[in-house]
Amino acid sequence: MRIVSLLPSATEILFALGAGEQVVGVTFECDFPPEARSRRIVSTSSLPEGLAPAEIDAAVAERMAAGEDLYKLDAGALSDLDADLVVTQDLCAVCAVDVSVVDDALAHLGCRAEVLTLDPMTLDEVLASVETLGKATGTEEAATALVRSLRGRLDAVRAAVVGRDPVPVMVLEWTDPPFTPGHWVPDMVTAAGGVPLLGAAGARSVRTSWPDVLAARPAVVVAAPCGFGLADSVRLADEVADRVPDDVPLWAVDANASFARPGPRLVDGVEALAALLHPEAGLPLDDALASRLR
């Protein structure tokens, strides 16, 4: 089977299931595992580089309002790869190539690849998507084992924080302007022994305001800007640190690795959240995933 993955999370799952050798095409954002970088890139961003968070937000809003795509699909590369399976999404036009664009391109090229659409909205649905990919690629046993392992780790986190006072936490999926936690992130916060503020499990992340953030009275603020690794998250959190009261701990996390992409590494994010929300629980905190600004 020849697979084209148009989602970084799907790429991670496929490699975790042992189907990496079958992956022939990826997106420009598919950087984990590192081996994925050796595959042909079939989609890129249409946004210019070097924009500040507020400029990115404005550019995305403008293009969405105009009905313009945020990603460019290389139809020639897609045709050359002669895929049997294309994995895409219909969840978020800001996150990856939309399934309708893929369908149109395949129809135009006369390609008969199967298109698998993954649209998880909750943490449980993310785990279910692992099993869905396992069935589609003949790696059901590996998928079952991986999900069992991930659920075991989540159970261990819940056991470590049970009985402790839940911590009201504001996870910022964008910093300028601030965006609420959405999709699976509220589930992550709850599993880690926190109370997700201004967000609900399975709901979309939406633009909010700093007065609303402060009115929610967070005990901890976590910057997890979508599309950014830890170093950039620290930088962006520092840029808005003056908006957060001095007595409220401010953290930055590697959003790309363990918060924004609906794949196995979300469990790493839950473990990191639990460690920073409940330091008294004695859970280890991976310094590569989270950094406290103050």
Secondary structure, 3 states (H helix, E strand, C coil): CCEEECCHHHHHHHHHCCCHHHEEEEECCCCCCHHHHHCEEEEEECCCCCCCHHHHHHHHHHHHHCCCCCEEECHHHHHHHCCCEEEEECCCCCCCCEHHHHHHHHHHHCCCCEEEECCCCCHHHHHHHHHHHHHHHCCHHHHHHHHHHHHHHHHHHHHHHCCCCCEEEEEECEECCEECCCCCHHHHHHHCCEEECCCCCCCCCCECCHHHHHHCCCCEEEECCCCCCHHHHHHHHHHCHHHCCCCCCEEEECHHHHCCCCCCCHHHHHHHHHHHHCHHHCCCCCCCCEEECC
